[in-house]
Amino acid sequence: MAEAGNLRERVKEPPSPLLVESYYRGAVARAQALVFDHEMWAHLAHGLMLERQGIVARPAIAACLREVLAMAEAGPESVPVDHRQEDLYSYVERRIIATLGPDTGGRLHTGRSRNDLNATTWRMALRQALVAVQRGVLALRATLLRLAEAHQATVMPGYTHGQHAQPITFGYWLLAAADVLARDQRRLAGALAHADLCPLGAGALATTAFPLDRGHTASLLGFAAPLENAYDAVSSRDDALEAAAAMALLMTFLSRLATDLMAWGSWEYGFLELADRHSAVSSIMPQKKNPVALEHAKAAAAMVTGALGAALAMTKNTGFADVNDAVTAVNEPVLDAAARASRILALLEEVFAGLTLRPARMAQAAAEGFGTATELADVIVRESGLSFRQAHGIVAAVVRQALEAGRLADSITSAELDAAAKAAGIAPPRLAPALVAAALDPARNVAGRRVPGGPAPEAMAPALAARRAAWAAESAALEALAGRLARAREGCFAAARALAG
């Protein structure tokens, strides 16, 4: 007699031990760890819908739901696995049939395929992971905005091409970082919206003649709506690819932030110091304090980028159909990327919160790096009527002379500017010494950048207020979605318990 619940009737041999070790064992273990609860939830929703639509009689569905609820309560260890079948679903169904018999236990799968079931449960896992990643982004943004407000007056050099540019503040740099993360948030929210569509009811690829209510099933599972076209529902994984792309962009940016912090924490810069809890020591050099948290973040970013590459490579040159390499295999790298992204977001939020700044050194660097030269040229334009290109040439000549003499920017005088202008055949600007001194002061440079988007307090205040309001709205939207999922799960399980009696 054939084994009850065996899905291998079509073939004569059991799976190859090599195939089991290379594929099935790991795949089943990942499903047990990542989608077991989602699969139990999906079984309950499908069973409730079958009974509601009159497709399967209540007594049979009640018996099946009791078994599913018992498995959900006991956890994945309650499902015996011998690796003679290829996936978690096979073992779940085998257990139901072993308990209830094929006539009753075999009815839960009515109107359904593993294709739409697996597509649904892995989307549910991705949906949960994307909620967690977005919460991590929100937490990091909140910390950056808080620090940005606190450090609006912490003057430091801005950099372009790795060289001193114009004076900015640490708060201004943090606000720029928070703005990038806000766009990352929106990309992740878009990926989540596309993942938040339910394939269940699609069957193998063309739905079924049973009168399923796909909208009801989607609602029980907390989805926004069904993923309508059945062929699309079981053949497409652009939801996972989009999520991986969004996370790769996010992690690439976090790696850039870590690169800046690593440089600024070095002896040569001396702008800041990581907390001891985010650092390691040398086994031989007693003076060393190594920024291992930042190094780890950069390495993790590479792994997430690699996950995107792996998922894209799996999908490329596969048929547009239900296929393991393009539809199933992408789950592993994409969910791994989400787990890494969540951990790194939490770690970097803690790193930023624990930073010790050296404001005096930051201000000193801003003063000694000639970053105020642009403002000096602007003052010449405003006060003398010369063109900016003429003023640029005058200041460049004086800066060159100061550097050759080993002098700092604040040593530049009005007389030197006049001399450089005369040497270039330009009318001397004849600036008052007080104007020159003010132009060369980094803090005054910052205070003058009042144009929207600039670092002056007058520009930063409305920007910070707008960012805080956007953060609050996006946080509320995410928690509303998470609440919808929690309520759907609770409602589905409660309905299943009631029907199971």
Phi, psi and omega per residue, in radians:
M1 nan 2.439 3.120
A2 -1.180 2.575 3.117
E3 -1.160 2.337 3.111
A4 -1.121 2.279 3.110
G5 1.412 0.187 3.110
N6 -1.455 2.185 -3.118
L7 -1.693 0.172 -3.061
R8 -1.838 0.472 -3.119
E9 -1.059 -0.499 -3.078
R10 -1.203 -0.413 -3.084
V11 -2.033 2.720 -3.058
K12 -1.612 -0.489 -3.027
E13 -1.807 2.655 2.971
P14 -1.244 2.913 -3.141
P15 -1.057 2.556 3.067
S16 -1.055 2.372 3.072
P17 -0.984 -0.588 3.107
L18 -1.174 -0.707 3.094
L19 -1.145 -0.679 3.115
V20 -1.061 -0.836 -3.092
E21 -1.204 -0.665 -3.086
S22 -1.380 -0.525 -2.961
Y23 -2.221 -1.145 -2.921
Y24 -1.098 -0.771 -3.054
R25 -1.043 -0.860 -3.141
G26 -1.160 -0.682 -3.117
A27 -1.134 -0.750 3.129
V28 -1.154 -0.721 3.128
A29 -1.085 -0.724 3.116
R30 -1.141 -0.706 3.118
A31 -1.120 -0.715 3.099
Q32 -1.048 -0.680 -3.082
A33 -1.384 -0.602 -2.929
L34 -1.882 -0.508 -3.040
V35 -2.249 0.103 -3.102
F36 -0.979 -0.879 -3.119
D37 -1.110 -0.677 3.111
H38 -1.121 -0.677 3.140
E39 -1.167 -0.712 3.092
M40 -1.048 -0.755 3.119
W41 -1.058 -0.767 -3.124
A42 -1.152 -0.689 3.080
H43 -1.050 -0.758 -3.135
L44 -1.105 -0.786 -3.121
A45 -1.101 -0.768 3.140
H46 -1.115 -0.752 3.127
G47 -1.097 -0.753 3.105
L48 -1.061 -0.708 3.125
M49 -1.165 -0.725 3.131
L50 -1.039 -0.737 3.129
E51 -1.207 -0.740 -3.127
R52 -1.081 -0.636 -3.115
Q53 -1.495 -0.037 -3.138
G54 1.281 0.348 -3.114
I55 -1.412 -0.672 3.086
V56 -2.229 2.413 -3.079
A57 -1.154 2.646 -3.088
R58 -0.980 -0.775 -3.096
P59 -1.025 -0.732 -3.138
A60 -1.172 -0.759 3.138
I61 -1.149 -0.715 3.131
A62 -1.030 -0.749 3.134
A63 -1.118 -0.766 3.129
C64 -1.101 -0.744 -3.122
L65 -1.139 -0.615 3.086
R66 -1.065 -0.712 3.113
E67 -1.154 -0.746 3.133
V68 -1.122 -0.755 3.120
L69 -1.090 -0.660 3.114
A70 -1.140 -0.730 3.094
M71 -1.133 -0.743 3.136
A72 -1.056 -0.682 3.140
E73 -1.213 -0.695 -3.059
A74 -1.443 -0.402 3.120
G75 1.618 3.048 -3.037
P76 -1.055 -0.433 -3.138
E77 -1.154 -0.274 -3.125
S78 -1.369 -0.126 -3.118
V79 -1.832 1.909 -3.120
P80 -1.120 2.329 -3.126
V81 -2.184 2.150 3.095
D82 -2.083 0.028 3.082
H83 1.128 0.375 2.955
R84 -1.546 -0.150 3.034
Q85 -2.058 2.919 -2.899
E86 -1.727 -0.228 -3.075
D87 -2.648 2.961 -3.092
L88 -1.052 -0.742 -3.103
Y89 -0.958 -0.730 -3.097
S90 -1.020 -0.710 -3.128
Y91 -1.280 -0.589 3.087
V92 -1.125 -0.840 -3.136
E93 -1.133 -0.679 3.134
R94 -1.062 -0.691 3.127
R95 -1.170 -0.721 -3.137
I96 -1.081 -0.789 -3.106
I97 -1.214 -0.640 3.117
A98 -1.076 -0.553 -3.131
T99 -1.494 -0.765 -2.995
L100 -1.777 -0.226 -3.056
G101 1.545 2.763 -3.062
P102 -1.180 -0.488 -3.109
D103 -1.190 -0.756 3.118
T104 -1.552 -0.894 -3.087
G105 -1.149 -0.432 -3.125
G106 -1.421 -0.004 -3.081
R107 -1.543 -0.307 -3.094
L108 -1.137 -0.451 -3.088
H109 -1.502 0.101 -3.128
T110 -1.021 2.297 3.073
G111 1.254 0.379 -3.032
R112 -2.480 2.713 3.046
S113 -2.206 2.786 2.976
R114 -1.076 -0.473 -3.112
N115 -1.025 -0.946 -3.105
D116 -1.300 -0.543 3.096
L117 -1.119 -0.884 -3.120
N118 -1.133 -0.698 3.104
A119 -1.044 -0.621 -3.120
T120 -1.264 -0.837 -3.047
T121 -1.170 -0.638 3.124
W122 -1.279 -0.537 2.999
R123 -1.133 -0.666 3.106
M124 -1.104 -0.696 3.096
A125 -1.155 -0.734 3.111
L126 -1.129 -0.727 3.112
R127 -1.004 -0.797 3.118
Q128 -1.110 -0.724 -3.131
A129 -1.137 -0.690 -3.134
L130 -1.200 -0.567 3.022
V131 -1.070 -0.781 -3.124
A132 -1.127 -0.733 3.134
V133 -1.118 -0.751 3.136
Q134 -1.118 -0.645 3.072
R135 -1.088 -0.660 3.087
G136 -1.124 -0.719 3.101
V137 -1.109 -0.759 3.141
L138 -1.071 -0.736 -3.139
A139 -1.120 -0.756 3.122
L140 -1.155 -0.739 3.092
R141 -1.032 -0.736 -3.127
A142 -1.063 -0.740 3.119
T143 -1.159 -0.742 3.131
L144 -1.108 -0.716 3.123
L145 -1.157 -0.691 3.094
R146 -1.090 -0.791 3.130
L147 -1.217 -0.586 3.111
A148 -1.077 -0.719 3.104
E149 -1.171 -0.670 -3.110
A150 -1.236 -0.436 -3.031
H151 -2.032 0.567 3.080
Q152 -1.116 -0.428 -3.097
A153 -1.877 0.138 3.135
T154 -1.490 1.625 -3.025
V155 -1.288 2.458 3.106
M156 -2.678 2.914 3.065
P157 -1.286 2.477 2.862
G158 -1.545 2.740 -3.074
Y159 -2.259 2.414 2.868
T160 -2.303 2.429 -3.106
H161 0.989 0.491 3.136
G162 1.314 0.163 -3.102
Q163 -2.091 2.721 3.080
H164 -0.964 2.302 3.110
A165 -1.961 -1.824 3.087
Q166 -2.037 2.719 3.105
P167 -1.133 2.439 3.035
I168 -2.340 -2.885 2.984
T169 -2.190 2.764 3.078
F170 -1.085 -0.617 3.091
G171 -1.087 -0.640 3.129
Y172 -1.162 -0.739 3.083
W173 -1.080 -0.734 3.127
L174 -1.127 -0.670 3.114
L175 -1.128 -0.709 3.088
A176 -1.058 -0.734 3.118
A177 -1.109 -0.726 3.132
A178 -1.118 -0.593 3.118
D179 -1.166 -0.707 3.086
V180 -1.104 -0.760 3.125
L181 -1.109 -0.540 3.078
A182 -1.108 -0.678 3.075
R183 -1.203 -0.665 3.037
D184 -1.021 -0.707 3.115
Q185 -1.031 -0.778 -3.119
R186 -1.188 -0.626 3.074
R187 -1.120 -0.759 3.113
L188 -1.128 -0.678 3.108
A189 -1.115 -0.663 3.081
G190 -1.135 -0.731 3.096
A191 -1.097 -0.704 3.124
L192 -1.129 -0.695 3.126
A193 -1.070 -0.656 3.130
H194 -1.323 -0.514 3.074
A195 -1.345 -0.315 -3.016
D196 -1.515 0.711 3.106
L197 -2.219 2.414 -2.904
C198 -1.703 2.088 3.077
P199 -1.373 -0.286 -2.993
L200 -1.045 2.346 -3.042
G201 1.799 -0.159 3.113
A202 -1.306 -0.339 -3.093
G203 1.204 -2.616 -3.139
A204 -1.223 -0.683 3.066
L205 -3.013 -0.166 -3.003
A206 -2.359 0.496 -3.090
T207 1.070 -2.541 -3.028
T208 -2.735 2.825 3.065
A209 -1.438 -0.186 3.039
F210 -1.179 2.514 -3.070
P211 -1.385 1.187 -3.136
L212 -1.195 2.637 2.989
D213 -1.917 1.567 -3.053
R214 -1.178 -0.554 3.111
G215 -1.137 -0.677 3.135
H216 -1.164 -0.761 3.117
T217 -1.077 -0.791 3.127
A218 -1.027 -0.726 3.136
S219 -1.122 -0.743 3.118
L220 -1.073 -0.519 -3.136
L221 -1.621 0.068 3.063
G222 1.396 0.161 3.136
F223 -1.325 2.708 3.108
A224 -1.189 -0.581 -3.089
A225 -2.993 2.912 2.984
P226 -1.224 2.668 2.938
L227 -1.488 1.847 -2.745
E228 -1.109 -1.051 -3.035
N229 -1.225 2.120 -3.020
A230 -1.153 -0.660 3.131
Y231 -1.107 -0.784 3.072
D232 -1.047 -0.711 -3.028
A233 -1.095 -0.610 -3.101
V234 -1.768 -0.156 -3.038
S235 -1.905 -0.284 -3.033
S236 -1.841 2.447 2.986
R237 -2.307 0.566 3.083
D238 -1.147 -0.318 3.042
D239 -1.089 -0.767 3.129
A240 -1.231 -0.702 -3.132
L241 -1.147 -0.721 3.104
E242 -1.106 -0.731 3.113
A243 -1.102 -0.747 3.125
A244 -1.108 -0.680 3.118
A245 -1.132 -0.761 3.121
A246 -1.089 -0.707 -3.132
M247 -1.250 -0.586 3.087
A248 -1.147 -0.711 3.075
L249 -1.102 -0.781 3.111
L250 -1.017 -0.886 -3.069
M251 -1.207 -0.565 3.061
T252 -1.073 -0.722 3.116
F253 -1.203 -0.718 3.102
L254 -1.046 -0.615 3.092
S255 -1.137 -0.635 3.096
R256 -1.157 -0.715 3.076
L257 -1.077 -0.760 3.128
A258 -1.081 -0.623 3.118
T259 -1.103 -0.770 3.092
D260 -1.078 -0.838 -3.105
L261 -1.092 -0.661 3.101
M262 -1.082 -0.756 3.132
A263 -1.148 -0.806 -3.060
W264 -1.216 -0.332 3.090
G265 -1.546 -0.074 -3.137
S266 -1.302 2.836 3.141
W267 -1.034 -0.646 -3.070
E268 -1.126 -0.631 3.077
Y269 -1.547 -1.015 -3.132
G270 1.197 0.468 -3.093
F271 -1.383 -0.541 -3.008
L272 -2.723 2.970 3.111
E273 -2.463 2.367 3.056
L274 -1.286 2.637 3.038
A275 -1.097 2.633 -3.138
D276 -1.000 -0.597 -3.080
R277 -1.212 -0.199 3.110
H278 -1.899 0.255 -3.041
S279 -2.216 2.835 3.049
A280 -2.244 3.020 -3.105
V281 -2.104 2.878 3.111
S282 -1.472 2.578 3.095
S283 -1.360 -0.238 -3.069
I284 -2.261 -0.478 -3.064
M285 -1.804 1.874 -3.015
P286 -1.095 -0.450 -3.043
Q287 -1.421 -0.173 -2.939
K288 -1.339 2.447 2.969
K289 -2.350 1.769 -2.956
N290 -1.620 2.344 -3.084
P291 -1.416 1.140 -3.001
V292 -1.176 -0.500 3.111
A293 -1.088 -0.699 3.128
L294 -1.264 -0.684 3.092
E295 -1.100 -0.710 3.111
H296 -1.112 -0.718 3.122
A297 -1.072 -0.713 -3.140
K298 -1.168 -0.681 3.100
A299 -1.150 -0.726 3.129
A300 -1.107 -0.637 3.098
A301 -1.048 -0.707 3.103
A302 -1.105 -0.668 3.140
M303 -1.162 -0.665 3.115
V304 -1.195 -0.707 3.058
T305 -1.065 -0.703 3.076
G306 -1.108 -0.617 3.104
A307 -1.107 -0.713 3.083
L308 -1.087 -0.799 3.123
G309 -1.048 -0.719 3.131
A310 -1.122 -0.778 -3.119
A311 -1.126 -0.712 3.102
L312 -1.150 -0.714 -3.129
A313 -1.141 -0.635 3.103
M314 -1.106 -0.602 -3.027
T315 -1.469 -0.576 -3.103
K316 -1.048 2.413 3.089
N317 1.078 0.479 2.952
T318 -1.855 2.648 3.096
G319 -1.123 2.637 3.076
F320 -1.398 1.452 -3.077
A321 -2.866 3.078 3.046
D322 -1.256 1.909 3.141
V323 -2.441 2.503 -3.058
N324 -1.111 -0.712 -3.040
D325 -1.179 -0.657 -3.090
A326 -1.605 -0.453 -3.008
V327 -1.825 -0.713 -3.051
T328 -1.696 -0.763 -3.010
A329 -1.131 -0.454 -3.108
V330 -1.174 -0.323 -3.106
N331 -1.026 -0.732 -3.041
E332 -1.099 -0.972 -3.121
P333 -1.164 -0.593 -3.068
V334 -1.246 -0.771 3.111
L335 -1.229 -0.547 3.026
D336 -1.113 -0.726 3.106
A337 -1.062 -0.716 -3.140
A338 -1.134 -0.716 3.128
A339 -1.123 -0.748 3.118
R340 -1.133 -0.753 -3.130
A341 -1.069 -0.751 3.131
S342 -1.073 -0.747 -3.131
R343 -1.157 -0.735 -3.104
I344 -1.214 -0.666 3.085
L345 -1.030 -0.807 3.130
A346 -1.108 -0.712 -3.131
L347 -1.143 -0.804 -3.102
L348 -1.215 -0.564 3.044
E349 -1.041 -0.727 3.119
E350 -1.210 -0.655 3.109
V351 -1.079 -0.838 -3.135
F352 -1.099 -0.736 -3.136
A353 -1.117 -0.465 -3.081
G354 -1.707 0.070 -3.116
L355 -1.135 2.506 2.941
T356 -1.909 2.106 -3.114
L357 -1.624 2.741 3.046
R358 -2.079 1.338 -3.018
P359 -1.025 -0.642 -3.125
A360 -1.114 -0.735 3.127
R361 -1.182 -0.657 3.122
M362 -1.111 -0.772 3.121
A363 -1.148 -0.678 3.116
Q364 -1.074 -0.764 3.133
A365 -1.106 -0.657 3.113
A366 -1.132 -0.594 -3.113
A367 -1.349 -0.597 -3.001
E368 -1.600 -0.069 -3.048
G369 -1.735 0.182 3.114
F370 1.082 0.438 3.101
G371 -1.242 -0.209 -3.139
T372 -1.524 0.043 -3.064
A373 -1.089 -0.608 3.141
T374 -1.100 -0.763 3.123
E375 -1.119 -0.644 3.102
L376 -1.076 -0.737 3.093
A377 -1.125 -0.695 3.123
D378 -1.105 -0.690 3.120
V379 -1.095 -0.731 3.099
I380 -1.026 -0.752 3.133
V381 -1.079 -0.827 -3.066
R382 -1.189 -0.621 -3.013
E383 -1.602 -0.494 -3.016
S384 -1.929 -0.307 -3.102
G385 1.487 0.008 3.067
L386 -1.177 2.761 3.074
S387 -1.276 2.824 3.122
F388 -1.117 -0.651 -3.121
R389 -1.123 -0.651 3.081
Q390 -1.155 -0.770 3.136
A391 -1.119 -0.686 3.107
H392 -1.006 -0.774 -3.133
G393 -1.140 -0.689 3.125
I394 -1.101 -0.871 -3.093
V395 -1.150 -0.694 3.139
A396 -1.052 -0.700 3.136
A397 -1.149 -0.722 -3.123
V398 -1.216 -0.672 3.099
V399 -1.095 -0.726 3.125
R400 -1.070 -0.741 3.128
Q401 -1.119 -0.713 3.140
A402 -1.145 -0.727 3.122
L403 -1.115 -0.736 3.137
E404 -1.119 -0.523 3.125
A405 -1.558 -0.038 -3.138
G406 1.277 0.486 -3.127
R407 -1.757 2.786 3.095
L408 -1.601 2.969 -3.055
A409 -1.072 -0.639 -3.046
D410 -1.280 0.007 3.077
S411 -1.561 -0.142 -3.108
I412 -1.160 2.396 -3.104
T413 -2.052 2.863 3.084
S414 -1.106 -0.645 -3.138
A415 -1.095 -0.679 3.123
E416 -1.120 -0.669 3.110
L417 -1.118 -0.738 3.121
D418 -1.110 -0.709 -3.128
A419 -1.144 -0.727 3.134
A420 -1.141 -0.638 3.104
A421 -1.132 -0.798 3.131
K422 -1.068 -0.707 -3.139
A423 -1.100 -0.496 3.131
A424 -1.619 0.056 -3.138
G425 1.294 0.531 -3.121
I426 -2.034 2.580 3.114
A427 -1.094 2.323 -3.129
P428 -1.068 2.416 -3.124
P429 -1.283 -0.442 3.106
R430 0.854 1.000 3.111
L431 -1.358 2.534 3.013
A432 -1.152 2.473 -3.135
P433 -0.949 -0.608 -3.136
A434 -1.131 -0.613 3.102
L435 -1.173 -0.695 3.115
V436 -1.124 -0.796 -3.130
A437 -1.083 -0.720 3.141
A438 -1.152 -0.696 -3.138
A439 -1.128 -0.532 -3.081
L440 -1.574 0.030 3.133
D441 -1.567 2.038 -3.098
P442 -1.014 -0.718 -3.117
A443 -1.107 -0.697 3.105
R444 -1.220 -0.570 3.033
N445 -0.985 -0.853 -3.125
V446 -1.084 -0.780 -3.090
A447 -1.090 -0.453 -3.121
G448 -1.437 -0.216 -3.100
R449 -1.509 1.264 -3.047
R450 -1.644 -0.066 3.092
V451 -1.060 2.477 3.112
P452 -0.883 2.275 -3.071
G453 1.696 -0.065 -3.131
G454 -1.595 3.071 -3.060
P455 -1.565 -0.063 -3.133
A456 -1.120 2.610 3.133
P457 -0.946 -0.649 3.140
E458 -1.113 -0.507 3.096
A459 -1.525 -0.583 -3.101
M460 -1.229 -0.650 -3.041
A461 -1.041 -0.921 3.119
P462 -1.167 -0.559 3.118
A463 -1.118 -0.785 3.127
L464 -1.115 -0.699 3.123
A465 -1.088 -0.742 3.130
A466 -1.141 -0.694 -3.134
R467 -1.172 -0.678 3.121
R468 -1.131 -0.689 3.121
A469 -1.149 -0.729 3.111
A470 -1.119 -0.717 3.119
W471 -1.048 -0.786 -3.108
A472 -1.097 -0.725 -3.140
A473 -1.155 -0.745 -3.111
E474 -1.227 -0.633 3.084
S475 -1.123 -0.744 3.125
A476 -1.123 -0.698 3.138
A477 -1.124 -0.731 -3.141
L478 -1.154 -0.749 -3.134
E479 -1.202 -0.518 3.054
A480 -1.137 -0.724 3.098
L481 -1.127 -0.804 3.119
A482 -1.064 -0.656 3.091
G483 -1.136 -0.672 3.095
R484 -1.069 -0.739 3.121
L485 -1.121 -0.784 -3.116
A486 -1.103 -0.733 -3.133
R487 -1.170 -0.678 3.135
A488 -1.113 -0.767 3.134
R489 -1.101 -0.823 -3.141
E490 -1.047 -0.753 -3.122
G491 -1.175 -0.683 -3.134
C492 -1.156 -0.815 -3.139
F493 -1.113 -0.680 3.132
A494 -1.137 -0.738 3.111
A495 -1.123 -0.677 3.125
A496 -1.151 -0.721 3.114
R497 -1.107 -0.691 -3.137
A498 -1.145 -0.743 -3.132
L499 -1.224 -0.629 -3.121
A500 -1.220 -0.358 3.023
G501 1.376 nan nan
